Structure formats: structure tokens, C-alpha cells
Amino acid sequence: MMPHLPADPAADASLGTQASLDTFAALSQATRLEAFRLLVRHEPEGLAAGEIARRLAVPHNTLSAHLAVLSRAGLVSQRRESRSLIYRANLEHMVATVEFLVRDCCGGNAEVCDPLLKALRTACP
């Protein structure tokens, strides 16, 4: 399976303030946050839209609107598989968002950033 890469890797690598705001706005709603977290847990295969709706107990049309918001923010992508739309989390975008947040972490004082980096490393055993 091909790795999940952003359409324009340079765009995510240089994530700026507006793109970060769009990302946080998209994740600031409970259903969208849960949908994104569900998709992260199902990387790299992704999940069909109907399965996401079922697992989150959300009507299909409501979920479709939420997935569109996540997609516009660059957090998810979709592909068609037969009659299903399969959604995947765009982990590269999430990494770029975290990198944007910590770009100037601790004024270059690595010892101060160590607890944050350790927490990020242990988040995925």
C-alpha cells in the first residue's frame, strides 16, 4: 500500500498560522474530533464513511458534513472503493501542525523541551 502523503508535501511542511487555525477549528467540535481520532486508530487502512457513522452513532448526512470540514482543513482524505468512500487521517498534516506549535519551543533550550518530546514519543508505543 502506498504511504499516505499530502497532495503538496511542501504545503504541510510549512504550515502557517491560518492553516493551524483551520485545523484547530475543524477539531474543536466533538463529533469531528472523535471521527479524526477514530481514523487515526485505523491507519493505514482507513474506514468507510458508513462504518464511521455507525461507530460514532451519527446520521450519515451529519457525518458527511463533518468529514467535509475535516477534509477542507487537510485532516482527512478519501478514496472510492467500489460504492464506498474510504476515509483516512492525514497524519502528515497533524505532524506539521504539532511542528508549527513547537517550532520555537523553549527558545532553543532542548532540556526544557525534553518532557514534551518524551510525551510525544510514548504516545505511540
Contacts in CASP RR format, 6 or more apart in sequence:
PFRMAT RR
TARGET T0000
AUTHOR 0000-0000-0000
METHOD contacts of the structure
MODEL  1
MMPHLPADPAADASLGTQASLDTFAALSQATRLEAFRLLVRHEPEGLAAG
EIARRLAVPHNTLSAHLAVLSRAGLVSQRRESRSLIYRANLEHMVATVEF
LVRDCCGGNAEVCDPLLKALRTACP
1 44 0 8 1.000
3 44 0 8 1.000
4 43 0 8 1.000
4 44 0 8 1.000
4 77 0 8 1.000
4 88 0 8 1.000
4 89 0 8 1.000
4 90 0 8 1.000
4 91 0 8 1.000
4 92 0 8 1.000
5 92 0 8 1.000
6 12 0 8 1.000
6 74 0 8 1.000
6 90 0 8 1.000
6 92 0 8 1.000
6 93 0 8 1.000
9 92 0 8 1.000
11 19 0 8 1.000
12 90 0 8 1.000
12 92 0 8 1.000
12 93 0 8 1.000
12 95 0 8 1.000
12 96 0 8 1.000
13 96 0 8 1.000
15 23 0 8 1.000
15 93 0 8 1.000
15 96 0 8 1.000
15 97 0 8 1.000
15 99 0 8 1.000
15 100 0 8 1.000
16 100 0 8 1.000
19 97 0 8 1.000
19 100 0 8 1.000
20 97 0 8 1.000
20 100 0 8 1.000
20 101 0 8 1.000
22 72 0 8 1.000
22 73 0 8 1.000
22 74 0 8 1.000
23 73 0 8 1.000
23 74 0 8 1.000
23 75 0 8 1.000
23 93 0 8 1.000
23 94 0 8 1.000
23 97 0 8 1.000
25 73 0 8 1.000
26 32 0 8 1.000
26 69 0 8 1.000
26 70 0 8 1.000
26 72 0 8 1.000
26 73 0 8 1.000
26 74 0 8 1.000
26 75 0 8 1.000
27 33 0 8 1.000
27 36 0 8 1.000
27 73 0 8 1.000
27 75 0 8 1.000
29 66 0 8 1.000
29 69 0 8 1.000
31 56 0 8 1.000
31 58 0 8 1.000
31 62 0 8 1.000
31 63 0 8 1.000
31 66 0 8 1.000
32 66 0 8 1.000
32 69 0 8 1.000
32 70 0 8 1.000
34 56 0 8 1.000
35 52 0 8 1.000
35 56 0 8 1.000
35 63 0 8 1.000
35 66 0 8 1.000
35 67 0 8 1.000
35 70 0 8 1.000
35 76 0 8 1.000
36 70 0 8 1.000
36 75 0 8 1.000
36 76 0 8 1.000
36 89 0 8 1.000
38 47 0 8 1.000
38 52 0 8 1.000
38 55 0 8 1.000
38 56 0 8 1.000
39 46 0 8 1.000
39 47 0 8 1.000
39 52 0 8 1.000
39 76 0 8 1.000
39 87 0 8 1.000
39 88 0 8 1.000
39 89 0 8 1.000
40 89 0 8 1.000
40 91 0 8 1.000
40 94 0 8 1.000
42 89 0 8 1.000
43 88 0 8 1.000
43 89 0 8 1.000
43 91 0 8 1.000
44 88 0 8 1.000
45 86 0 8 1.000
45 88 0 8 1.000
46 86 0 8 1.000
46 87 0 8 1.000
46 88 0 8 1.000
46 89 0 8 1.000
47 55 0 8 1.000
47 86 0 8 1.000
47 87 0 8 1.000
48 81 0 8 1.000
48 84 0 8 1.000
48 85 0 8 1.000
48 86 0 8 1.000
48 87 0 8 1.000
49 60 0 8 1.000
49 63 0 8 1.000
49 64 0 8 1.000
49 67 0 8 1.000
49 78 0 8 1.000
49 84 0 8 1.000
49 85 0 8 1.000
49 86 0 8 1.000
49 87 0 8 1.000
50 60 0 8 1.000
50 63 0 8 1.000
50 84 0 8 1.000
52 58 0 8 1.000
52 63 0 8 1.000
52 67 0 8 1.000
52 87 0 8 1.000
53 59 0 8 1.000
53 60 0 8 1.000
53 63 0 8 1.000
56 63 0 8 1.000
58 66 0 8 1.000
67 76 0 8 1.000
67 78 0 8 1.000
67 87 0 8 1.000
70 76 0 8 1.000
71 77 0 8 1.000
71 78 0 8 1.000
73 93 0 8 1.000
74 90 0 8 1.000
74 93 0 8 1.000
75 89 0 8 1.000
75 90 0 8 1.000
75 93 0 8 1.000
75 94 0 8 1.000
76 87 0 8 1.000
76 88 0 8 1.000
76 89 0 8 1.000
76 90 0 8 1.000
77 87 0 8 1.000
77 88 0 8 1.000
77 90 0 8 1.000
78 85 0 8 1.000
78 86 0 8 1.000
78 87 0 8 1.000
78 88 0 8 1.000
79 85 0 8 1.000
79 86 0 8 1.000
79 88 0 8 1.000
80 86 0 8 1.000
98 120 0 8 1.000
102 113 0 8 1.000
102 116 0 8 1.000
105 112 0 8 1.000
105 113 0 8 1.000
105 116 0 8 1.000
106 112 0 8 1.000
106 113 0 8 1.000
END
